[in-house]
Amino acid sequence: MYKSVWASYVGSIAALGVATCCVLPMTMMLLGLGGSWLAVFGKIAAASFVVLSIASVILLAAWIVTYRRGALDHLIAWLVGSSILTTLAWVIVFNEARINDFLITLM
């Protein structure tokens, strides 16, 4: 498998992790796993758009490299999976307030 495809997965997972930085603490508090250590997520939130943008660029580069090398038929499932993860990260970031409001209603 090409390094660009692995890079796209690493970028997608990082983007998903950063995107959940504000939703994850609320979910953990609902499960009783709260604590002062959750304040770390606030620092990560500041970098969410930067990490998501970088992950999107890496993903686009992986699609282009794979297409140019003629390996799109073999690696399309990997690239689609990475694209889904990155898209999910963007959806979470843009709907963060709604998700948090919903989680608050569950408390």
Number of C-alpha atoms within 10 A of each C-alpha: 10 12 10 19 22 17 17 28 23 16 24 28 18 19 27 24 17 25 28 20 22 22 21 16 21 21 19 13 14 14 10 9 11 13 10 6 8 16 11 11 16 12 10 16 17 12 12 22 15 13 21 25 15 17 26 21 14 21 26 16 16 22 21 14 17 21 14 10 9 11 14 16 9 11 16 15 11 16 22 13 14 25 20 13 20 26 17 15 24 20 13 20 23 11 13 17 13 12 16 17 12 11 15 12 7 9 10
